[in-house]
Amino acid sequence: MCGSYRVGLGLLCVAVALLGAAAATADDSTAAIERASAFGALAAEAERDGELPVIVRLERPKGPGLRRQKGRQGQFRKKLREQQAAVALKQEAVTNALPGRPRRIHRFRYLPYLAMRADAETLEQLRAMPQVLGVYPDRAHPPSINVSVPLIGTTPTQTAGYDGNGQAVAILDTG
């Protein structure tokens, strides 16, 4: 009885693993189709407009993530510098591989991203690079007051006559 139970349990585990792998493959395929569709729209826009601002997502450098620990500031700073250097190498590899070097490239200090103005040829080059995980339009997204006001519950407050008139507001942003 015990032996057949183990075999059955083993077969169940294999079946669940195979189903999980199939689902992951389907999700990867769906994501690839969505990326291709988004890329096609970007390429069409670049063909029409010449150049457009984009954000390029790169592979994350290998190695452990950064975690700040009490009393270990020196180690944290050292790992942060190492990550910064690894990100710079990834960014440099991508920008050096682009023909004609796109104009106005912004390198993020700690994040594996680039911001640049890219034409259709540059977009195609980026798409072919294995270390490029995505290319996204760099567009401003202003706040939508018609969505945010009801979301945070200020509509009843405004209806009651509290509109902030005569009040001072300070916004402290630590970065």
C-alpha positions as CSV (number, residue, x, y, z in Angstrom):
1,M,0.0,0.0,0.0
2,C,2.7,2.4,1.0
3,G,4.7,1.8,-2.2
4,S,1.7,2.4,-4.5
5,Y,0.9,5.5,-2.5
6,R,4.4,6.9,-3.2
7,V,4.2,6.1,-6.9
8,G,0.8,7.7,-7.1
9,L,2.0,10.8,-5.2
10,G,5.1,10.9,-7.5
11,L,3.0,10.8,-10.6
12,L,0.7,13.5,-9.2
13,C,3.7,15.7,-8.6
14,V,5.0,15.1,-12.1
15,A,1.6,15.9,-13.6
16,V,1.3,19.2,-11.6
17,A,4.9,20.2,-12.6
18,L,4.1,19.5,-16.3
19,L,0.8,21.5,-16.1
20,G,2.7,24.4,-14.4
21,A,5.3,24.3,-17.1
22,A,2.7,24.3,-19.8
23,A,0.9,27.3,-18.1
24,A,4.2,29.2,-17.7
25,T,4.9,28.6,-21.4
26,A,1.5,29.8,-22.4
27,D,1.9,32.9,-20.2
28,D,5.4,33.5,-21.7
29,S,3.9,33.2,-25.2
30,T,1.1,35.6,-24.4
31,A,3.5,38.1,-22.9
32,A,5.7,37.7,-26.0
33,I,2.7,38.4,-28.3
34,E,1.8,41.4,-26.2
35,R,5.4,42.7,-26.3
36,A,5.5,42.2,-30.1
37,S,2.2,44.1,-30.5
38,A,3.4,47.0,-28.3
39,F,6.7,47.0,-30.2
40,G,4.9,47.1,-33.5
41,A,2.9,50.1,-32.4
42,L,6.1,51.9,-31.3
43,A,7.9,51.0,-34.6
44,A,5.0,52.4,-36.6
45,E,5.0,55.6,-34.6
46,A,8.8,56.0,-35.1
47,E,8.3,55.4,-38.9
48,R,5.7,58.1,-38.9
49,D,7.3,60.7,-36.6
50,G,11.1,59.9,-37.1
51,E,12.3,59.8,-33.5
52,L,10.4,59.2,-30.3
53,P,11.4,59.1,-26.6
54,V,11.6,55.6,-25.2
55,I,12.6,53.8,-22.0
56,V,14.7,50.7,-22.5
57,R,14.6,48.0,-19.9
58,L,17.7,45.9,-19.6
59,E,18.5,42.6,-17.9
60,R,19.2,43.0,-14.2
61,P,22.9,42.4,-13.3
62,K,23.7,39.1,-11.8
63,G,24.2,38.9,-8.1
64,P,22.3,39.2,-4.8
65,G,19.8,42.0,-4.4
66,L,20.6,44.9,-2.1
67,R,19.4,44.7,1.5
68,R,20.2,47.3,4.1
69,Q,21.2,45.8,7.4
70,K,21.8,47.6,10.7
71,G,25.4,48.2,11.4
72,R,26.6,47.2,7.9
73,Q,26.5,50.5,6.1
74,G,30.0,50.0,4.6
75,Q,29.0,46.6,3.1
76,F,25.8,48.1,1.7
77,R,27.7,51.0,0.1
78,K,30.2,48.6,-1.4
79,K,27.4,46.5,-2.9
80,L,25.6,49.6,-4.1
81,R,28.8,50.7,-6.0
82,E,29.2,47.2,-7.4
83,Q,25.6,47.3,-8.6
84,Q,26.1,50.8,-10.1
85,A,29.2,49.5,-12.0
86,A,27.4,46.4,-13.3
87,V,24.4,48.5,-14.5
88,A,26.8,50.9,-16.2
89,L,28.4,48.0,-18.0
90,K,25.0,46.7,-19.2
91,Q,24.0,50.2,-20.4
92,E,27.4,50.7,-22.1
93,A,27.2,47.4,-23.9
94,V,23.7,48.3,-25.4
95,T,24.6,51.8,-26.4
96,N,27.9,50.8,-28.0
97,A,26.1,48.1,-30.0
98,L,23.7,50.6,-31.6
99,P,24.7,52.0,-35.0
100,G,24.7,55.8,-35.2
101,R,24.5,56.1,-31.4
102,P,21.1,57.5,-30.6
103,R,20.9,61.1,-29.4
104,R,20.2,62.2,-25.9
105,I,20.8,59.0,-24.0
106,H,20.1,59.1,-20.2
107,R,21.7,56.4,-18.1
108,F,20.0,55.7,-14.8
109,R,22.6,55.3,-12.0
110,Y,21.3,52.3,-10.1
111,L,18.6,50.9,-12.4
112,P,19.1,48.8,-15.5
113,Y,17.2,51.2,-17.8
114,L,18.1,53.7,-20.4
115,A,16.1,56.6,-21.7
116,M,16.7,57.8,-25.3
117,R,15.3,59.2,-28.5
118,A,15.1,56.3,-30.9
119,D,14.2,56.1,-34.6
120,A,12.7,52.9,-36.3
121,E,16.2,51.5,-37.0
122,T,17.3,51.9,-33.4
123,L,14.1,50.3,-32.2
124,E,14.7,47.3,-34.4
125,Q,18.3,47.0,-33.1
126,L,17.1,47.1,-29.5
127,R,14.4,44.5,-30.2
128,A,17.1,42.1,-31.5
129,M,19.4,42.5,-28.4
130,P,19.0,39.6,-25.9
131,Q,19.9,41.9,-23.0
132,V,17.0,44.2,-23.8
133,L,13.9,43.0,-22.0
134,G,11.5,45.7,-23.2
135,V,11.2,49.1,-25.0
136,Y,8.4,51.4,-23.8
137,P,7.2,54.8,-24.9
138,D,8.4,57.6,-22.6
139,R,5.3,59.6,-22.1
140,A,4.0,61.8,-19.3
141,H,1.0,60.5,-17.5
142,P,-0.7,63.4,-15.7
143,P,-2.9,62.6,-12.7
144,S,-6.5,62.0,-13.5
145,I,-8.5,64.0,-11.0
146,N,-11.8,62.4,-12.0
147,V,-10.4,59.0,-10.9
148,S,-8.2,60.0,-7.9
149,V,-10.7,62.2,-6.1
150,P,-13.4,59.4,-5.6
151,L,-10.6,56.9,-5.0
152,I,-9.3,58.6,-2.0
153,G,-12.8,59.6,-0.7
154,T,-12.6,63.3,-1.0
155,T,-15.9,63.7,-2.9
156,P,-18.0,63.8,0.4
157,T,-15.5,66.2,1.9
158,Q,-15.8,68.6,-1.0
159,T,-19.6,68.2,-1.0
160,A,-19.6,69.3,2.7
161,G,-17.9,72.5,1.7
162,Y,-14.3,71.6,2.7
163,D,-12.2,72.5,-0.4
164,G,-8.9,73.5,1.2
165,N,-9.4,77.2,0.6
166,G,-7.1,79.2,3.0
167,Q,-5.0,76.2,3.9
168,A,-1.3,75.5,3.3
169,V,-0.2,72.2,2.1
170,A,3.4,70.8,2.3
171,I,4.5,67.8,0.3
172,L,7.6,66.1,1.6
173,D,9.1,63.7,-0.9
174,T,12.2,61.7,0.1
175,G,12.9,60.6,-3.4
